[in-house]
Amino acid sequence: MHTLKELIAFNEKNRARELQYFGQELLEKSEKKDALTSAEYQKHLADCRRLSRQEGIDAVMEKHRLDALICPTDSPAWPTDFVLGDHFLAGSSTVPAVAGYPHITVPMGFVSGLPVGVSFFGRAWSEPVLIKLAYAYEQASGMRQPPQFRPTVDVPRP
């Protein structure tokens, strides 16, 4: 595939296999958007960069004299739900992604056998510091385990 349009066409052509559980509404919506060079997009891009960089990560790190920000990466991984879809609750990867800043995730533990990660992120060009911190944490915690490809998972019910 070279373009989003080609991917959408491929999925449609192979609908029985590629779209049997989920649609491609987000892909189709993305294909209809304005050009990345439009004034509206450029304004939103500039706002996102300013808010995530200068007024976000950079401001917090400067104010508190930090080398990195560390927090849970996401809620525990979720099993595929063919009826209700993903169960994404929260996450910390959006801000560094929007800023274009480095972000490393390493295993932090497990909830009902499902992995949970811890994120290390910081300012632009802080990769050497983040790699040292993430590696040290990973070695000290001993939480890395080989993946298990389970057909199902026991999730406790309230």
N, C-alpha and C positions, 0 to 999 in steps of 0.2 A: 504494500500500500504506500502511496506517495501523498495522498491528500485525504482529507476528511470525507469528501464527496465519494472517493473510491471505496473507503471503508463502509460508508452507509450503503452504497450499491452492493458491495460484497455481502453484507449482512442480509439485505433484502433478497438477494439471489439465493442465499443459503438459509433462509428464514427458519426452516424446520430444525436445523441444527444450531444456528447461532442465536436465535431469538426465542427459543422455546420456553425460557423461564422469565426473561426480562426484555423490555423493549429498548429502543435507542433514542428516546425522546430528547435526552441531553445532547446527543450527537447532532440530531436534526436541528435543534434550537441553535446550537453553536454554528452550524453551517449557514444559518440565515442571518447571523449577526452582521453588523457593519464592518467595514475594513478596519484593521488595526491602526490605520493612519488617520481615521476620522477624528475630528476635533473633540467630539464627546468622549471617545475612548481615551485619547491622549490626556484629557483633563482628569478622568477617573484614574488613569495609570499614575499620573503625577501625584494626585491626592493619596492614593494607596501607598506609594513609595514614601512620601513625606510622613504619613501617619505611622507606617511600620518601621521606618528608619529613624529619622531625626526626632520625631515626637514619640516614638515607640521604644524599640530596643536600645538605640543609642542614648536616649534620655534616661531610661531606667538604669542602664549600666553606668553612666556618668554620675548620676545622682547618688548611687549607692556604692560607687567605686568597685564594680564587679568585674571578674574575669570571664564569667559565663553565667547564663541563666539555665537552671536545671528544674525540670518538672516532669510529671507523667506525660508520656507521649499521647496517650489516648485512653479510652476506656478499654476494658479487656476485649480481646478479639471476640468476634461473634460468629456463631455458626450461620451458614447460609439459610435464609428463610425464604422459601419460594412463594409464600403467601404475602408476607408483610415487607419483604425486602430487607435492606441493611438496617442495623440497629446502632447507628453511629450516634454516640451521646455527646462527646466533647473531644477536643484535641488541642495540642499545642503546636502543631507543625505549620499551621496556616501563616502565622505572623512572620517567621523567618523565611518561608517560601515566598510570600508577597514581597518581602524586603530584598530577596535575592541573597540572603545571608546564609552562612553554613549552619547545618543542623545534623546532629548525629544521634541515632537511637540505638540503645543496647538493651538487652533483657534485664528486667527489674524483678520479675517474679511471675507467678501464675495464679489465676483465679479459676477454680473449677477445672483445672488443667489447661486453661486457655492463657496464652502469653500476654504479659503487660510489659511495655517498654518504658524506659526513662530517656528523656531528651536532654541533650546538651546543645545549646545554641548561643550565638554571640554576634558581635559586630562583623562587619565585612573584614575579610582576610584574617580571621581569628582561628582558622583551621588548626594550626599547630597546637594551640592551647587546648582546643576542644578535643583533639585526638588524644592528647596526654590525659586529660581528665576522664574521658569516656573509657579509654583503655584501662586506666587505674581502677575505675569503678567496676568495670567488667571483671577484671582479674580478682579484685577483693571480694566481690559479691558472690562469685561462683554460680550465677544464675543461668548462664548459657547452657542450653540442653539441645541435643539434636531434635529437629522437628518430628512430630508424630502426625502421621496422616491418618486421622481417625475418621471412620465413617459417620460417627455420631459423638455427642458429648453429653455427659450428665450435668445439667444445669439445675441447681437447687431452686425450688419454687417457694415463694413466700407463704 
